[in-house]
Amino acid sequence: MKIRSALLSLLLALCCALLSAVAQAQTQTSLPQLLTAVLATHPAVQAQRAQLQSAQAGVDSARWQFYPTPSVSVETAAASAADRLYQGDRLVSTLRLQQPLWSGGRLDAGTDKAEATLAATQAALEDTRLQLGLRVLQAYVDWWGAQAKAQALAKSLATHEQLRRQVLRRREEGASAQADLVQAVARLEAVSAEAAAVRAQGEVALARLAQLLGGTVDGASLSAGLASGLAGGVAATPALPPPLAASPAGSAAALLAQAADINPAVRKAQAQERVQEAVVRERRADLRPEVYARLERQYGNYNLASGGPADRLFIGINSRFGAGLSTLSNLEAAQSQLAAAAAEVQVQLHTLGEQLAADQAQALSVAGRVAYVKAALAAGEDVSASYDRQFLAGRKSWLDVMNAARELAQTETQLAELQATELLLGWRLLAYTRGIDALTETKP
């Protein structure tokens, strides 16, 4: 019975693992699902979440500092018989409860520092998620671009194969030279080599996605997932942020204002500045004394034997000066750190502004170039078809036909690269201005 129970448990565990693997595989069919999986399971995110729990515990600890501090001491004294100060009990126990009454702002500053540290840790978690999301986005777009170029090259391969068969028939009929066939075969092999290189690019992108996911990524499933987002070989580009879509010429400041409110790197720098402000207040509080009340109950007495417990209430002042003038030096150091933290906020704002301005300018440029390349592609298709007819009529050479086919393929691959760049920029601007979670709601 025990063996049967163990076998049933093992079988149940295997079934659960299999169902989990199948469920995971089913989610890896689109960019939003990939992002969701990576942001939920990546070790970097898990590490930051553990740091967040630690920071939350730090806030709880800072708030507990306002409460009384209990302590217990148990001492025994070994004194000579001639020592009149130790003629009582040999064992003395004391229970103490000490409550700070005024700390010069040190406790408030400590709480503010812990809360700011928590905010900085939360921002660090979001920054980790953003950077991971951008890496997933880059790898996915690289894979998508490889897929789009592979489609263009597959079309080019079919065209060059048709041209090879055409010139082969003509050579057999004596209408074309052997050199024309050699040229057609060479062009076909060149396109085949380029197609192999593009397939390798797609495999590299899938490998990067698998590393980020910590599992396997099925290219066939991703390709099937593109069916709902592909229209004529073009993935659906997400809507650009409102400032960029509404006023492209003067939207840099609007984009920065929109992104700065949610950018985790900026928020982390601002939280670190608040941490340093609290540290400065703590260092200033060290220059002030601390007022406290202490309640004691003592059992035993070194002076009198067999006495009952004694209760006492103390009101005291305690200084927190360090060695020499170290307190003033610590305050000066904290003020310098505060200035550095304030400067770091501006650094992060400038870095974000540069990134947004570059992406904005490039997005507008790529959008215009896509339109031009599409027009060139339509013209190239007409030219290639015209050259085929003129070649049969004897007005164009075989080299003209081959060059037209090559230029058409180059234009198609150029369009695929531009569309991949357009996707990357659109999604990246969306992530910067609306957060990485906005991408999980966008269907590729």
Residue, then its C-alpha position, 0 to 999 in steps of 0.5 A: m500500500k505504501i508503494r502504491s501511494a508513493l507511485l500515485s503521488l509521483l504520478l500526480a507530481l509528474c502530471c502537475a509538472l507536465l500541465s505547468a509546462v504546457a501552460q507555460a508554453q501556451t503563454q509564450t505566443s506574444l510579446p505581452q505574454l512573454l513580458t508577463a512571464v519574464l517580469a514574474t519569474h526572473p531572478a533579478v525581480q525576485a531579488q528586488r522583491a526580497q530587498l523590498q520586504s527588507a525595506q518594509a521591515g526597516v520601516d516597521s523597525a523605525r516606527w518601533q523606536f517611538y515605543p519604550t525599550p525593555s531591558v533586564s539585567v541580572e548581576t551577582a557580586a563577589a565582595s570581601a566581608a570587610d566591604r560595607l557597601y556589599q553586605g546585602d544580597r549577592l544577586v540583584s535583578t533589575l527590570r527597566l522600561q525606558q521611554p524617549l520623551w524628546s530626541g531632537g527630531r532623530l526618531d522622526a528623521g529615522t522614520d522618514k529615512a526608512e520610508a524613503t528607503l522603502a520608496a527607493t527600493q520600490a523604484a529599484l524594483e520597477d527599474t529592474r522590471l523596466q530594464l528587463g522589459l526593454r531587453v525582452l522587447q529588443a529580443y522580440v523585435d529582433w526575432w520579429g525583424a528576422q521573421a519579416k526579413a525571412q518572408a521577404l527573402a523567401k519571396s526573393l528565393a522563389t523569384h530567383e528560382q523561377l529566374r534560374r529555371q527560366v534561363l535554364r530553359r532558354r539555354e537549353e533552347g540556345a536563346s541564352a548564354q551559359a554565363d546567364l545561367v551561372q549568374a542566376v545560380a550565383r544570385l540564388e546562392a547569395v540569397s540562400a546565404e542571406a536567408a540562412a544568416v537571417r534564420a541564425q539571427g532569429e535563433v539568436a533572438l529566441a535564445r536571448l528570450a529563452q535566457l530571460l524567461g529561464g526556459t524554452v521559447d518555441g518559435a513556432s508558437l510565437s509565429a502562430g501568435l503573430a497571426s492576430g497581429l500581422a497585416g500583410g507582414v506588418a505587425a501592429t504598431p502601438a499608438l504613440p504617446p499622446p504628446l508625440a502623436a498630437s504635436p510631434a514638432g514640440s512634444a519633447a518637453a511634454l514627453l519628458a514631463q509625462a515620463a518623469d512622473i513614472n520613470p523608476a530611475v528618476r523616482k529612485a534618485q528622488a527617493q535617495e535624495r529624501v533619504q539623504e535629507a533624513v540623514v542630515r536631520e539625524r546628524r543634526a539631532d546628534l548635536r542635541p541631547e535626548v530626554y528620556a524617562r526610565l521605570e525600574r523594578q529592582y529585586g535584591n539589594y547589595n546593601l540590604a539583605s532580604g529586602g523587598p522589590a524597589d520601584r524607581l522612576f528616572i528622568g534623564i538627559n543623554s548626549r549623543f556626541g561622538a569622539g572629538l568633533s566627529t559629529l560636526s564632520n558627520l553632519e558635513a559629510a551628510q550635507s555633501q551626500l545630500a548635494a550629490a543626491a540632488a545632482e543625481v536627480q538632475v542627471q537622471l532627468h537629463t538622461l531620460g530627456e536625451q533618450l526620449a528626444a532621440d527615440q522621438a526624432q528617430a520614430l518620426s524619421v523612421a515613419g517617413r522613411v517607411a512611407y518612402v520605402k513602401a512607395a519605392l517597393a511598389a515602383g520596384e515591383d512594377v519595374s521588375a515586371s516591366y523588365d521581365r516583359q522587355f527582356l522577352a521582347g529583346r529590349k532589356s538584358w538578362l543582367d537588367v532583369m537580375n539587378a531588378a530582382r535583387e533591388l526589389a529584394q533589397t527594398e523588401t528587406q530594408l522595409a522589414e528592418l525599418q518596420a522592426t525599428e518602428l515597432l521597437l521605438g513605438w513600444r519603447l516610448l510607450a514603456y517610458t511614458r506609460g510604464i512597462d505594464a502598458l506593453t502587456e496590454t498591447k497585442p503585437 
